[in-house]
Amino acid sequence: MFGKRPGEPATPKVKDAPPPAPQGGPAIATRPQRTDAPPPKERASAVAGPKSTFAFEQLQSAQGPTPMTNVVREQSEFYHATKTTIFNALLNTIDLSQLAQLDTKAASEEIRDIVAELVAIKNVSMSVVEQDHLVQDIINDVLGYGPLEPLLARDDIADIMVNGANRVFIEVSGKVQLTNVRFRDNTQLMNICQRIVSQVGRRVDESSPICDARLPDGSRVNVIGPPLALDGPTLTIRKFKKDKLTMKNLVEYESISPEGARVLGVLGACRCNTLISGGTGSGKTTLLNTLTAFIDPTERVVTCEDAAELQLQQPHVVRLETRPANLEGQGLITMRDLVRNCLRMRPERIIVGEVRGPEAFDLLQAMNTGHDGSMGTLHANSPREAISRLESMITMGGYGLPSKTIREMIVGSIDVIIQAARLRDGSRRITHITEVVGLEGDVIITQDLFLYEITGEDAEGRVVGRHRSTGIARPRFWDRARYYGLERELAEALDAAE
């Protein structure tokens, strides 16, 4: 077969000597037998029945953690020992350099054939279903992301948090759960982390133990390894849904009211400078992606991110990404470098994935010098706190500007602040749509257009509330909406909300 090492027989026979097991590796033992097991014939006929489903931990993640009996634990240990030995024998048999030349489908078939032969050579007692799962796990180890593959395939998971080889958590519907997924050891976990970050030209090792990266679908990845992570490599994946959310979806999920959604649509279409603030996991990036759907297809948009997450659908989008320093400490490209370079690229809108440093000054400058409709996100718990954080980030940049000058710049640049929050039941809501009105003395004046009020909780513990308009009939950006012919849409949305 194509993936075999040169000089090896194409099809190993059962009588051939098995590939040598690695030193110290687990030996293949007979499967632990249950004391209450039926006679062999009856047991063979029951393999395909629902009671024969084996409790392999990678495959139990869909149901979350479940108590394991002694029998199930023995079966799980047997499975992991078998998988480790077959996997090591595979590495001794297959030529990885030639396998890399095959496409994914052909490589999977090659691995499947060789694993089946190795199982026969080792005389391992496994059902057809068990062997299929063993083969799939090994294919995931060689070609994919190992035990993470079943979790990445689920669209209902928002976050995957790996705390070392033996503890993997997931977030589903805003709640964190411990799964039974585990890795062979920290070495396998570190290899998978390196495989992920190498896809975007980055590295993670002892000399550079912290890395931000992304998966091919745009999911955000953070890796921190030894010696900084004491209990083994820590991997965090913020997953993106395969089907991108729209403003209609946000209304269906009650993240925003229909009237508030119409106002957000006007904000995106009439090129208001918008800042989205919120805590970790509150849905800032999702909301930013949703707002970009209202950008006119003829506009040139430039995005700047640490790890490219935004997935704009417009035809004229330029995506930029920061770069860490190399081993010699050279080649660092910061967010501020990207934002400043944007000004030379003739953008009509600049979108910053997350504002977290001195690039805040350059973004405000861009917003105030002809790049209307620019957007960004930052971490803050309220619109007022978002303004304070902007001021702090500019001050930390070492510009030495007076506070009043910085606040005048903020008032002249930011039109609207949208606050997102994750509530205690895990639901995500847009809690404020706030516009920046002006400056009175040294105080920035804001006014809320929409607010989310919590009225209680239902019998299942879910937060119950409603979005309400504050009754402002003519916001500060009314003239801008009229310039783009959207004043009627804005008036109807505000009237319907009262």
C-alpha positions as CSV (number, residue, x, y, z in Angstrom):
1,M,0.0,0.0,0.0
2,F,1.1,3.5,-0.7
3,G,1.6,4.5,3.0
4,K,3.8,1.5,3.9
5,R,7.5,2.0,4.5
6,P,9.7,1.0,1.5
7,G,10.6,-2.7,1.4
8,E,7.7,-3.9,3.6
9,P,5.1,-6.4,2.3
10,A,2.0,-4.8,1.0
11,T,-0.3,-7.0,3.1
12,P,1.0,-8.3,6.4
13,K,-0.2,-11.8,7.2
14,V,-1.3,-13.1,10.5
15,K,1.6,-15.5,10.7
16,D,4.1,-12.6,10.3
17,A,5.8,-11.3,13.4
18,P,3.8,-8.4,14.8
19,P,5.5,-5.0,14.8
20,P,7.6,-4.5,18.0
21,A,5.7,-2.8,20.8
22,P,7.4,0.3,22.3
23,Q,9.4,-0.2,25.4
24,G,7.3,0.3,28.5
25,G,4.1,0.4,26.3
26,P,1.0,-1.5,27.5
27,A,0.8,-5.0,26.3
28,I,-2.4,-6.3,24.7
29,A,-4.2,-8.4,27.3
30,T,-7.4,-10.3,27.0
31,R,-10.5,-8.2,27.4
32,P,-11.7,-8.2,31.1
33,Q,-14.6,-10.5,31.4
34,R,-17.8,-9.7,33.3
35,T,-18.7,-12.1,36.0
36,D,-22.3,-12.1,34.9
37,A,-21.4,-12.4,31.2
38,P,-23.6,-14.8,29.1
39,P,-22.1,-17.8,27.4
40,P,-19.9,-17.0,24.4
41,K,-22.6,-17.7,21.8
42,E,-25.1,-15.6,23.5
43,R,-22.6,-12.8,24.0
44,A,-21.6,-12.8,20.3
45,S,-25.2,-12.5,19.3
46,A,-25.7,-9.5,21.7
47,V,-22.8,-7.4,20.3
48,A,-25.0,-5.4,18.0
49,G,-27.7,-4.8,20.7
50,P,-28.0,-1.5,22.6
51,K,-26.6,-3.1,25.8
52,S,-23.3,-3.8,24.2
53,T,-22.5,-0.2,23.6
54,F,-19.0,0.3,25.1
55,A,-18.2,3.2,27.4
56,F,-15.2,4.6,25.7
57,E,-14.7,8.0,27.2
58,Q,-14.2,10.0,23.9
59,L,-17.6,8.8,22.7
60,Q,-19.5,9.6,25.9
61,S,-19.0,13.3,25.7
62,A,-22.3,13.8,24.0
63,Q,-24.1,12.7,27.2
64,G,-21.6,14.4,29.5
65,P,-20.0,12.7,32.5
66,T,-21.7,9.6,33.7
67,P,-20.7,7.3,36.7
68,M,-18.5,4.4,35.6
69,T,-18.9,1.0,37.1
70,N,-15.9,-1.2,37.7
71,V,-16.7,-3.2,34.5
72,V,-17.0,-0.1,32.4
73,R,-13.7,1.3,33.9
74,E,-12.0,-2.0,33.1
75,Q,-13.3,-1.9,29.5
76,S,-12.2,1.7,29.2
77,E,-8.7,0.9,30.4
78,F,-8.6,-2.1,28.0
79,Y,-9.6,0.2,25.2
80,H,-7.0,2.8,25.9
81,A,-4.3,0.1,26.3
82,T,-5.4,-1.5,23.0
83,K,-5.5,1.9,21.2
84,T,-2.0,2.9,22.5
85,T,-0.4,-0.3,21.3
86,I,-2.2,-0.4,17.9
87,F,-1.3,3.3,17.4
88,N,2.4,2.7,18.2
89,A,2.5,-0.3,15.9
90,L,0.9,1.8,13.2
91,L,3.7,4.4,13.5
92,N,6.2,1.6,13.1
93,T,4.4,0.3,10.0
94,I,3.3,3.3,8.0
95,D,5.4,5.9,6.2
96,L,4.1,9.3,7.3
97,S,6.0,11.2,4.7
98,Q,4.2,9.3,1.9
99,L,0.9,9.4,3.8
100,A,1.1,13.2,3.8
101,Q,1.0,13.2,0.0
102,L,-2.5,11.6,0.0
103,D,-5.7,13.5,0.4
104,T,-7.7,13.1,3.6
105,K,-10.0,10.5,2.2
106,A,-7.3,8.3,0.7
107,A,-5.2,8.6,3.8
108,S,-8.1,7.6,6.0
109,E,-8.7,4.5,3.9
110,E,-5.0,3.6,4.1
111,I,-5.0,3.9,7.9
112,R,-8.2,1.9,8.1
113,D,-6.8,-1.0,6.2
114,I,-3.6,-1.1,8.2
115,V,-5.3,-0.9,11.5
116,A,-7.6,-3.7,10.6
117,E,-4.6,-5.9,9.7
118,L,-2.8,-5.0,13.0
119,V,-5.9,-5.9,15.0
120,A,-6.0,-9.3,13.3
121,I,-2.2,-9.8,13.9
122,K,-2.6,-8.9,17.5
123,N,-5.6,-11.2,17.8
124,V,-7.5,-8.5,19.7
125,S,-11.1,-9.5,20.7
126,M,-13.3,-6.6,19.6
127,S,-16.7,-6.3,18.1
128,V,-17.2,-4.7,14.7
129,V,-18.6,-1.5,16.3
130,E,-15.7,-1.3,18.7
131,Q,-13.2,-1.8,16.0
132,D,-14.8,0.9,13.8
133,H,-14.6,3.4,16.7
134,L,-11.0,2.4,17.4
135,V,-10.1,3.0,13.7
136,Q,-11.9,6.3,13.7
137,D,-10.1,7.4,16.9
138,I,-6.7,6.5,15.4
139,I,-7.5,8.3,12.2
140,N,-8.4,11.4,14.3
141,D,-5.1,11.1,16.1
142,V,-3.1,10.9,12.8
143,L,-4.9,13.3,10.6
144,G,-7.1,15.4,12.8
145,Y,-7.4,16.7,16.4
146,G,-7.6,13.4,18.2
147,P,-10.2,13.1,21.0
148,L,-11.4,16.6,20.2
149,E,-12.9,15.6,16.9
150,P,-16.3,14.5,18.4
151,L,-16.6,17.8,20.3
152,L,-15.6,19.9,17.3
153,A,-18.3,18.1,15.3
154,R,-21.1,19.2,17.7
155,D,-22.7,22.5,16.8
156,D,-24.2,23.0,20.2
157,I,-20.9,23.5,22.0
158,A,-19.7,27.1,22.4
159,D,-16.4,26.5,24.2
160,I,-14.0,23.6,24.7
161,M,-11.6,23.9,27.6
162,V,-8.8,21.3,28.0
163,N,-7.1,21.4,31.4
164,G,-4.4,18.9,30.8
165,A,-4.7,15.4,29.3
166,N,-7.4,14.1,31.7
167,R,-9.9,17.0,32.2
168,V,-11.9,18.4,29.3
169,F,-14.8,20.8,29.9
170,I,-17.4,22.1,27.4
171,E,-19.9,24.9,27.5
172,V,-23.4,24.1,26.3
173,S,-26.3,26.6,26.5
174,G,-24.2,28.8,28.7
175,K,-23.4,26.0,31.2
176,V,-20.0,24.4,31.8
177,Q,-19.9,20.6,31.9
178,L,-17.1,18.1,32.6
179,T,-16.8,15.5,29.9
180,N,-15.2,12.0,29.8
181,V,-12.9,12.9,26.9
182,R,-9.3,12.4,27.7
183,F,-5.9,12.2,25.9
184,R,-3.3,9.4,26.2
185,D,-0.9,11.8,27.9
186,N,0.2,15.4,27.8
187,T,2.5,14.6,24.9
188,Q,-0.4,13.8,22.7
189,L,-2.2,16.9,23.8
190,M,0.8,19.1,23.1
191,N,1.2,17.5,19.6
192,I,-2.4,18.4,18.8
193,C,-1.8,22.0,20.1
194,Q,1.3,22.3,17.8
195,R,-0.7,20.9,14.9
196,I,-3.4,23.5,15.4
197,V,-1.1,26.5,15.7
198,S,1.2,25.4,12.9
199,Q,-1.7,25.7,10.4
200,V,-1.6,29.5,10.8
201,G,2.2,29.7,10.9
202,R,2.7,29.9,14.6
203,R,4.4,27.8,17.2
204,V,4.0,26.7,20.8
205,D,6.9,25.3,22.8
206,E,8.8,25.9,26.0
207,S,10.5,29.0,24.6
208,S,7.1,30.4,23.4
209,P,4.5,28.7,25.6
210,I,1.6,31.1,24.9
211,C,-0.1,31.3,21.5
212,D,-3.3,32.5,19.9
213,A,-4.5,30.7,16.7
214,R,-7.6,29.7,14.9
215,L,-9.1,26.6,13.3
216,P,-10.0,26.5,9.6
217,D,-13.7,27.3,10.4
218,G,-12.6,30.5,12.2
219,S,-12.9,29.1,15.8
220,R,-10.6,31.0,18.1
221,V,-7.8,28.9,19.9
222,N,-5.6,29.8,22.8
223,V,-2.8,27.5,24.0
224,I,-0.6,27.9,27.1
225,G,1.8,25.1,27.7
226,P,4.5,24.1,30.2
227,P,6.4,25.6,32.1
228,L,3.6,28.2,32.5
229,A,0.8,25.7,32.7
230,L,1.7,23.5,35.7
231,D,-0.8,20.6,35.1
232,G,0.0,20.1,31.4
233,P,-0.9,22.0,28.3
234,T,-4.1,24.1,28.5
235,L,-6.2,24.5,25.3
236,T,-9.2,26.7,25.0
237,I,-11.3,26.8,21.8
238,R,-14.1,29.3,21.2
239,K,-16.2,27.6,18.6
240,F,-18.2,29.3,15.9
241,K,-21.5,27.9,14.7
242,K,-21.5,26.4,11.2
243,D,-24.6,28.5,10.3
244,K,-23.8,32.1,10.9
245,L,-26.3,34.0,13.1
246,T,-28.4,36.8,11.6
247,M,-30.3,39.6,13.2
248,K,-33.4,37.5,12.7
249,N,-31.8,34.7,14.8
250,L,-31.0,37.2,17.6
251,V,-34.7,38.2,17.7
252,E,-35.8,34.6,17.8
253,Y,-33.4,33.9,20.7
254,E,-34.8,37.1,22.4
255,S,-31.3,38.6,22.5
256,I,-32.9,41.8,21.2
257,S,-36.5,42.9,20.5
258,P,-37.7,43.3,16.9
259,E,-37.7,47.1,17.3
260,G,-34.2,47.1,18.7
261,A,-33.1,44.9,15.8
262,R,-34.4,47.4,13.3
263,V,-32.5,50.2,15.1
264,L,-29.3,48.1,14.9
265,G,-29.9,47.6,11.2
266,V,-30.2,51.4,10.7
267,L,-27.0,51.9,12.7
268,G,-25.1,49.4,10.5
269,A,-26.5,50.8,7.3
270,C,-26.1,54.5,7.9
271,R,-22.4,54.2,8.9
272,C,-22.5,55.1,12.5
273,N,-19.2,54.5,14.4
274,T,-20.1,51.7,16.8
275,L,-18.4,50.2,19.8
276,I,-19.6,46.8,21.1
277,S,-18.7,46.2,24.8
278,G,-19.3,43.2,27.0
279,G,-17.8,40.6,29.2
280,T,-16.0,37.3,28.2
281,G,-18.4,35.0,26.4
282,S,-21.2,37.6,26.1
283,G,-21.4,37.4,22.3
284,K,-19.5,40.5,21.2
285,T,-17.9,38.9,18.2
286,T,-21.1,37.3,17.1
287,L,-22.9,40.6,17.4
288,L,-20.2,42.3,15.4
289,N,-20.5,39.7,12.7
290,T,-24.3,40.3,12.6
291,L,-23.9,44.0,12.3
292,T,-21.6,43.7,9.4
293,A,-24.4,42.1,7.4
294,F,-25.8,45.6,6.9
295,I,-22.7,47.0,5.3
296,D,-23.2,48.0,1.6
297,P,-21.6,45.4,-0.7
298,T,-19.8,48.2,-2.6
299,E,-17.8,49.4,0.5
300,R,-14.2,48.4,1.0
301,V,-13.8,47.0,4.5
302,V,-10.5,46.2,6.3
303,T,-10.5,44.0,9.4
304,C,-7.7,43.9,12.0
305,E,-7.6,41.0,14.5
306,D,-5.2,39.1,16.7
307,A,-6.6,35.8,15.4
308,A,-8.9,36.2,12.4
309,E,-12.5,35.3,13.6
310,L,-14.7,37.7,11.7
311,Q,-16.4,36.2,8.6
312,L,-17.8,39.1,6.6
313,Q,-19.9,38.2,3.5
314,Q,-19.2,41.4,1.5
315,P,-17.1,40.9,-1.7
316,H,-14.6,43.6,-0.9
317,V,-13.0,42.7,2.4
318,V,-9.3,42.7,3.4
319,R,-8.5,40.6,6.5
320,L,-5.3,41.5,8.5
321,E,-3.9,39.6,11.4
322,T,-1.2,40.4,14.0
323,R,2.0,38.4,14.2
324,P,4.1,37.4,17.2
325,A,7.8,37.8,17.4
326,N,10.1,35.0,16.1
327,L,12.7,33.2,18.2
328,E,15.1,36.1,17.8
329,G,12.5,38.5,19.1
330,Q,12.1,40.1,15.7
331,G,9.1,40.5,13.3
332,L,6.5,41.5,15.8
333,I,3.4,43.1,14.2
334,T,1.0,44.7,16.7
335,M,-2.6,45.6,16.4
336,R,-1.6,49.3,16.4
337,D,0.7,48.6,13.4
338,L,-2.2,47.1,11.5
339,V,-4.7,49.9,12.3
340,R,-2.1,52.6,11.3
341,N,-1.4,50.7,8.1
342,C,-5.2,50.5,7.3
343,L,-5.2,54.3,6.8
344,R,-3.0,53.8,3.7
345,M,-5.2,51.1,2.2
346,R,-8.1,53.4,1.3
347,P,-10.7,51.7,3.6
348,E,-14.2,52.9,3.9
349,R,-14.7,51.1,7.1
350,I,-12.1,49.7,9.6
351,I,-13.2,46.9,11.9
352,V,-11.0,46.0,14.9
353,G,-11.8,42.6,16.3
354,E,-10.9,43.6,19.9
355,V,-9.5,46.9,21.1
356,R,-7.2,46.3,24.1
357,G,-4.3,48.7,23.9
358,P,-2.9,51.9,22.4
359,E,-4.5,51.0,19.0
360,A,-7.6,52.7,20.6
361,F,-6.1,56.1,19.8
362,D,-5.5,55.2,16.1
363,L,-9.0,53.7,15.8
364,L,-10.6,56.9,17.2
365,Q,-8.5,58.9,14.8
366,A,-9.7,56.9,11.9
367,M,-13.3,57.2,12.9
368,N,-12.9,60.9,13.1
369,T,-11.2,61.4,9.8
370,G,-13.5,60.0,7.1
371,H,-13.8,56.3,7.9
372,D,-17.4,56.5,9.1
373,G,-19.1,53.2,10.0
374,S,-16.0,51.7,11.7
375,M,-16.6,49.2,14.5
376,G,-14.7,47.5,17.3
377,T,-15.3,45.5,20.4
378,L,-13.8,45.8,23.9
379,H,-14.3,44.2,27.3
380,A,-16.5,46.3,29.6
381,N,-19.5,45.7,31.9
382,S,-21.5,48.9,30.9
383,P,-21.4,51.6,28.3
384,R,-20.0,54.1,30.9
385,E,-17.2,51.7,31.7
386,A,-16.5,51.2,28.0
387,I,-15.8,54.9,27.7
388,S,-13.6,54.8,30.8
389,R,-11.6,51.9,29.4
390,L,-11.1,53.7,26.1
391,E,-9.7,56.7,27.9
392,S,-7.4,54.4,30.0
393,M,-6.1,52.6,26.9
394,I,-5.2,55.9,25.2
395,T,-3.5,57.1,28.4
396,M,-1.5,53.9,28.7
397,G,-0.3,54.5,25.2
398,G,1.9,57.3,26.5
399,Y,0.5,60.1,24.4
400,G,0.4,62.5,27.3
401,L,-2.8,64.1,26.2
402,P,-5.0,65.9,28.7
403,S,-8.1,64.0,29.8
404,K,-10.5,66.6,28.3
405,T,-8.8,66.3,24.9
406,I,-9.2,62.5,25.0
407,R,-12.8,62.8,26.0
408,E,-13.5,65.3,23.2
409,M,-11.9,62.7,20.8
410,I,-14.2,60.0,22.1
411,V,-17.3,62.2,21.7
412,G,-16.3,63.2,18.2
413,S,-15.6,59.6,17.1
414,I,-18.1,57.2,18.8
415,D,-21.7,57.4,17.9
416,V,-23.2,54.4,19.6
417,I,-22.2,51.8,22.3
418,I,-24.0,48.4,22.2
419,Q,-23.7,46.5,25.5
420,A,-23.9,42.7,25.4
421,A,-24.1,40.5,28.5
422,R,-24.3,36.8,29.5
423,L,-26.9,36.4,32.2
424,R,-26.7,34.0,35.1
425,D,-28.8,31.4,33.3
426,G,-26.3,31.4,30.4
427,S,-28.5,33.3,28.0
428,R,-27.0,36.3,26.1
429,R,-28.8,39.6,25.8
430,I,-28.2,43.0,24.4
431,T,-28.7,45.1,27.5
432,H,-28.1,48.6,26.2
433,I,-28.2,50.5,23.0
434,T,-26.6,53.8,24.1
435,E,-25.6,56.8,22.1
436,V,-22.8,59.2,22.9
437,V,-24.4,62.7,23.0
438,G,-21.7,65.2,23.8
439,L,-19.5,66.7,26.5
440,E,-20.6,68.9,29.3
441,G,-17.5,70.3,31.1
442,D,-15.3,67.2,31.6
443,V,-18.2,64.7,31.6
444,I,-19.2,62.6,28.6
445,I,-23.0,62.6,28.3
446,T,-24.8,59.5,27.0
447,Q,-28.4,58.5,26.6
448,D,-30.0,55.1,26.4
449,L,-32.2,54.2,23.5
450,F,-33.0,50.6,24.5
451,L,-32.6,48.8,27.8
452,Y,-33.1,45.2,29.0
453,E,-35.0,44.9,32.2
454,I,-35.0,41.6,34.2
455,T,-38.5,41.0,35.6
456,G,-37.8,37.6,37.3
457,E,-37.3,33.9,36.4
458,D,-39.5,31.1,35.3
459,A,-40.0,27.7,36.9
460,E,-36.9,26.3,35.1
461,G,-34.6,29.0,36.5
462,R,-34.4,31.0,33.2
463,V,-34.2,34.7,33.4
464,V,-37.3,36.5,32.3
465,G,-37.1,40.1,31.1
466,R,-38.0,42.5,28.3
467,H,-36.4,45.1,26.1
468,R,-38.0,48.5,26.4
469,S,-37.4,51.8,24.6
470,T,-36.6,54.8,26.7
471,G,-38.9,57.0,24.6
472,I,-36.3,59.1,22.8
473,A,-38.0,59.9,19.5
474,R,-35.1,61.6,17.7
475,P,-31.6,60.3,18.6
476,R,-28.4,62.2,17.9
477,F,-27.7,60.2,14.7
478,W,-31.1,61.1,13.2
479,D,-29.5,63.4,10.6
480,R,-27.1,60.7,9.5
481,A,-30.1,58.3,9.1
482,R,-31.8,61.0,7.0
483,Y,-28.7,61.4,4.9
484,Y,-28.9,57.7,4.0
485,G,-32.7,57.8,3.5
486,L,-33.4,55.7,6.6
487,E,-35.1,58.2,8.8
488,R,-38.5,56.6,8.2
489,E,-37.2,53.1,9.1
490,L,-35.7,54.6,12.3
491,A,-38.9,56.5,13.2
492,E,-41.1,53.5,12.8
493,A,-38.8,51.3,14.9
494,L,-38.7,53.9,17.7
495,D,-42.5,54.5,17.6
496,A,-43.2,50.7,17.7
497,A,-41.0,50.3,20.7
498,E,-42.8,52.9,22.8
